[in-house]
Amino acid sequence: MLGYADGASITELKCLLGFSRATRCQDREHSRSHCSAVSQALPPYAKAEPSRDPRVANKHKCKSFRVIPFWPTLQLFPAFALKTSKPTFLNETPHLIMTTVRSSITTSEGINPHAVQPTSIVALGKSFWRNRQLIGQMTKREVVGRYKGSVMGLAWSFFNPVFMLLVYTFVFSEIFKSRWGAGDDSKTQFALVLFVGMIVLSLFSEVLNRAPGLILSNVNYVKKVVFPIEILPVITMGAALFHSLISLGVLLTAFALFNGYLHWTAVFTPLVLLPLVILTTGLAWMLASLGVFLRDVGQTISIITTVLMFLSPVFYPMTAVPERFRSIIMANPLTFIIEQAREVLIWGRLPNWLGLGIYTLAAVAVAWLGYAWFQKTRKGFADVL
């Protein structure tokens, strides 16, 4: 049984999904609608919050009005600087008092965190296009921030996969003397084949392991500023793709040094990884939402990704799996992508286009369901956090 943050988290999730008592949910909606009406009079950088203090006599009044500059935007885009000083906090009063603040920040979306959000694929595409620059800037900050303060800085993203490849090559070729069983007696072949599986696994597990904490670690984006929080999983995926690209470059360089050539089929690698990227992003949306209401999701997903690592052909070929267990291994979403990545990178064969097409359709369906789930439940984030 999964744990949770508090009773309010479960109640909020039940209200969002329609499983709670109507009167309780109506009280919440009444409070939200009142604050929503007040929020419409506020500028894009301010919001009105429902009262959560049980001592407030009128539960349907807003507790406070906050005028808050869009600080993340100021950090990313200094040209958008607001002509104001510190944030102004206004307590509950019969009259709405506001500070005049001029800003060049505009938004086409509403500022009510409890508003119903669109869930269609078209809306998802529009959100990507509208926030494309923000996604790029925050992905860059995510990558650079990981190595902030270190002496070598961004160079660690290159030396980490190089070091791991050297360790794999030594351990499996000199100590275990492992062979993949594909008729190649090269000592380094096993390490290269293994490294392909590790690249795919790292891309998948890094995003999913971080997804449950994305909203929890960015509370201000939910409660204090106008921010398209649906792009947070996309930013995480972008950072993971960057590191996978560096690892892929190391793999191709090592393959060329060990074998003296590269397979031309390596150009299909992006098409092989694309379905997994779509699938992983959809799962990340769902886990990011569940992580707000069910805090044990973060610990659970790390166990699941570890199990998937051993149930995918990363350390062994599919031919080594007994026939009665192969259906279980093939049910792993990583298995097909790992096998196809090895086909184009190691063995020099064309990928299974039909399989990739079916996988892509299934991945798009999962991504849309994950996005719809995230959009449906996001209006409860502010009440739980």
Helices and strands as residue ranges (DSSP letters): H 7-17, H 22-39, E 46-50, E 62-67, H 71-76, G 78-80, E 88-91, H 121-130, H 132-146, G 153-155, H 156-170, I 171-175, H 189-210, G 211-213, G 216-218, H 219-223, G 229-231, H 232-259, G 264-268, H 269-293, H 297-310, G 318-320, G 323-325, H 326-330, H 333-345, H 353-377, G 378-380, H 381-384
